[in-house]
């Protein structure tokens, strides 16, 4: 099946909800240990006793295109029968010369068909044209499928935030991790 990626102009698409959600049987267990001479951190893939599902409805602030805090955002997407089925949004981080992927979403029934890769290629090309040194993004330590996709796309772990989503992210096995793709 052939899909056409098109620009999603801000004046038409701002505020469009992105129904982020996933089910996972695995997670990366983030363990931080303080030692006398510093810290050690490990991330080991483990299995949940029962699958965990995250739905858009559980979040107080669901993802939307062109959020106000992404002042330089730009989005592209795939529209089938008048419906948005996949999108990527980027926002330049000028102070560090990086490009942040703020949204990457493919409707479940269209996953594993190359759409995510094609959208990521758009961001990589944007970063090259703008002479960015890296592309960065965040996901959750329990979103194992997304992590696998990003690693396959050439990203690597660059950091984490153990209290981004709630004060007990480590216990909930949902730690924000930052991944980066280096262009230079």
N, C-alpha and C positions, 0 to 999 in steps of 0.2 A: 504494500500500500504506500502511496506517495503522499507526503504531507507538505504543505507550503507554509513556511514561517513568515509571518508578516509583522511589521511594527505595530505596536499598540499605543497610539498617541495618548498622552496624559489627559487631554481635554475630554476624551471619550471613555477612557478606562480607569481613571482615578477612582479609588474606592471599591473596585471590583473584588469581591471576596475570593480568596484562594482556599479551597477546602482541603487543607493539609491534614493528613491522617495516615495512619499505618498500623499494622499488626505485626508484632515481632515475637519470636520464640527465644531470641538471644539478646544479649547486651554486652557492652564492654564494661566490666567492673573496674571503676577508677578507685584506686587506693592510694592515699597520700599518707606518708609516714614521716613524722618529724624526728630528726636525729640530732645529736649534739652538734654535728658539723654541717647541717643543712636538711634537705628533704629528699625523699625518694618518692617517685610516683610510678605506679604500674597501671596498665590497662590490659586486662585479660578478658578474652571472650568467654562468656559463660551462658548457660541456658536458664531461662525462667522456668519455674515449676509448672506454670500454666502460661499460655500466650498472653501478651499484654497488647491492648488496643488503645490507641490514642485517636480521638476524633476531633474535628474542628469545634464541635459544640462544647468541649470541656475547657476551652481557653477563654479567658475573660476578654482578650483582645485578639480576635481571629485575624489571620494574615489577610492583607488587602494590597492590591497594586497601588503604587504611588502614595505610600504613607507620607505624611507631612515631614517627618524627620529625615526622609531620603530626598534631600533637596535637589540632587542632580540625577535622580533616577530615570532610567529608560527601560522600556519593556518590549519584548517580542513574544509572539505566541502563535499557536495553531488553532484555527477555528474550523470546526466541522459542523455542518448543518446549523449554523448560527450560534453554536456553543463553543466556549473556550475549552479546549481539551488539554492544552499544555502551555506553559509560559515560563519565561525567565525574565528576571528584572535585575538590573545592575545599578550600582551607584558608585561614582568615583570617590575615592578617599584621597583627596589631593595632598593633604599634609604628609602622607606616607608614600605617595605615588603608587597606590594599589587600587584595584577595582574590586568592590565587594559585590558578590552575588547575593542579593537580598531575598530572592525568591527563585526556586526552581521546582516546578510541579508538573507532573504528567498524570492525567486521570488514570485510575487503576486499569481500566480496560484497554488503555493504549500503551501501557508500559511494556518494556522488553521488545520494542519495535524500532529503536534507534532515535526516538524523539528527544530523549534526555541528552544523548550524545550530540545530536544536531544543535540543540539549544546551547549546550556548553561550548560548542565550536563558535557560536555567535559571540559569546563572552570572551573567548580566547582571542578571536579576531579583533574585537573592540579593544582589548587590552594591548594587543600588538600595535594597532593603529595609533592609540593614545600613548604609546611608549611607556606603559605601566611596567613596574618591576615584578608585580605579582597579582594574582587573583586570590581573594580570600572568601571564606564563607563559614557559616556555622551550621551544625546539626547536633543531634542529641546522641549520647553514648548508647542509647537503646535503639536507635534507628540504624540497625546493622545493615539493612539493604542499601540505604543511602550512603553509608560509610563505604561499603564495598564498591558502589558505583563511583564515588569520588576518587577512591584509590585507583580504580581502573582508568579513570580520566587523568591520572598523573598527580593528583593532590597528595599531600602528606600532612601529618599532624603537626600543627604549629603552636597549639596551646589549648587551654581549657579554663572553664569558669565553674567552680564547684558549688556556687550558690546563685546562679543566674535566674532560674525559673522559680525556685522556692528555697527556703532555708535548709531543706533536707534533700537536696538533689542527690547527694552521694548515697543516702539510704534508699531513695526511690529508684536508683539506677538510671537516672536521667540527667546526666551532666552535660552541659554545653561544651562541645569541642569545636575548636577552630581548625580548619584545614586550609592549606595554601598550595598554590600552583605557581612556580617561579618561572618567569620569562627571561630574567637576566641575572 
